[in-house]
Amino acid sequence: MLRPPQRILMAPGPSNLHPRVIQALIAPLTGHKDPYFLGILEETAALLRQVFETRNRATFALPTSGGGGMEAALVNPLEPGDTIVVGDAGFFAHRMVEIAQRLHNVEVVVVCGKWGSPVDNTELVEAVRKHRPKVLGVVHGETSSGAEQPFDGLSDACRETGALLVVDAVATLGGVRLPVDELGIDICYSGSQKCLSAPPGLAPVTVSDRALQAIARRRTPVPSWYLDLGLHARLWAAEHIYHHTSPVLNIFALYEALSLIVEEGLQRRLERHCLHAAALRAGLEALGLELFAHPAHRVPSVTTVLAPAGISSTAVKAALLQEFNLEIAAGLGEYADGMWRIGIMGHSAQQANVILVLSALEQILQRQGFQPRGSGAAAAEAVYRD
């Protein structure tokens, strides 16, 4: 019999599940064509529209991870002869580049930025006007660096040139402000396990009518049958035209997680994430640690902090898990053993968890020879009092 440990999940995904979400996972299983399930499917789509802040009729959850959502967002609009411009300033933005490079006869134009900062929007707009791409792809919250990408001018440039704006919101949906319609985003995808606090395995996505029309005008079929957004849109529409056997219990859990967001109130939820992020950052700086992301562009859902010289971030991460049952993440790429990535996400974003992270980190760092400058927990408590 399985006996997994009960962890406190403070990495940038997955986040802990609310008891109502856990209860949904052990609900009676219905068939994927059962009228009850199809009703929940429609209600889940309506809840997703509220969280995405969109009126897009094609709003649903793909039965895949956030990476599958990324692939779907690129393989559907792009076909041979097309061009894509990608803003690349992190590990997951570069994954967007790698997916696009695998597509046959698609030109990939990369606008590079520095890890920890967003890609310069002026450069993105210039690249869109110069190359007139089919797609402009950006990551809203870069999980590898903790930086948030602004959207100033991007939608206008896309409308001006006929491009589609594709946005990765895997680390931000439900935790960071992202009004899809207001920002003029054409395809936006996320992951169920981060700020939404549902189990991994679903990729919420919303597709504008403009993007659906562009996909319908393709000269060639979408190269992935399984990730064909048009087929998924038909499944989630009123006709519920069969495409695959839906992961019923995962949809139940997502429905419950989204219901909790709506009950809390989206604006209040976003403010909660900002509060806990501010407390965490204040505590880390009080310890004498250096935050990685640019101060003006730190995404609330992921805090990145550099390990002091001579201290292994992976060793500290392992000690936190072993001694405190607490999971945070180490860095990626060249920062694999020199950075911690701490999530402020969904149900895990709680004051008690922030204080535990700071107190446990202080103890382990002291044991490894680092002398904290002050009390991280006290600095965080001061933020909460204010």
Secondary structure, DSSP 8 states (H G I E B T S, - for coil): -------EE-SSS-----HHHHHHHTS----TT-HHHHHHHHHHHHHHHHHHT---SEEEEESS-HHHHHHHHHHTT--TT-EEEEEE-SHHHHHHHHHHHTSTT-EEEEEE--TTS---HHHHHHHHHHH--SEEEEESEETTTTEE---TTHHHHHHHHT-EEEEE-TTTTTTS---HHHHT-SEEE--TTSTT---SS-EEEEE-HHHHHHHHT-SS--S-STT-HHHHHHHHSTT----S---HHHHHHHHHHHHHHHHH-HHHHHHHHHHHHHHHHHHHHHTT-EE-S-GGGB-TTEEEEE--TT--HHHHHHHHHHHH-EE-EE--GGGTTTEEEEE--GGG--HHHHHHHHHHHHHHHHHTT---SS-HHHHHHHHHH-
